[in-house]
């Protein structure tokens, strides 16, 4: 299986767990870099919440440069002193990239309370990418429209399981859905395969 997918002029590479790198228009965007010890330097780094496997200062420092913009919820401020805080509904436009923070939380589980973390909707070179963060299937997903790529946690325990993630994909109706949050800490290749089987939209499982 490939590690990346190209949608229009955007290259999306899965770096494992919930970590991704987007490349487009000579810009590099990381989301939740985790256990990364270098690589292409980031123009923008997006952090969904303060858990160690999403907000990893060592990985952030390994890919940031002097003018990297780091966007994260307020809960991350003790780990990332130079970040820009956002809450659901906030929109940041920088370098021809539009980034909207959206809700991400658990329903009936204690791990990710509402208001602590976010997901992101990123618009770049005409494409819209939704990184859901650590979340269950939540009512706010009904408002997501015209998503080209949806990156959805499917590993269960702390987030949606494969069935719930497929329900979310079928609600959002992206052009392509990619399962994440499996293969390292929780979730397996079988979860990714089940997600693909249950989705009514196109799915790409990355390696």
MOHU-V813998 format. One record per helix or strand. SS is the DSSP state (a for helix, b for strand). FROM is the first residue (numbers start at 0). TO is the last residue. Records with the same first field share a line. If there is no record, write none. Layout:
# MOHU-V813998
SS=FROM-TO ; FROM-TO
This chain:
# MOHU-V813998
b=3-6 ; 9-15 ; 18-23 ; 26-30 ; 43-46 ; 68-72 ; 83-85 ; 90-93 ; 96-103 ; 116-123 ; 126-130 ; 148-152 ; 175-179 ; 201-202
a=56-62 ; 73-75 ; 138-142 ; 161-171 ; 188-197
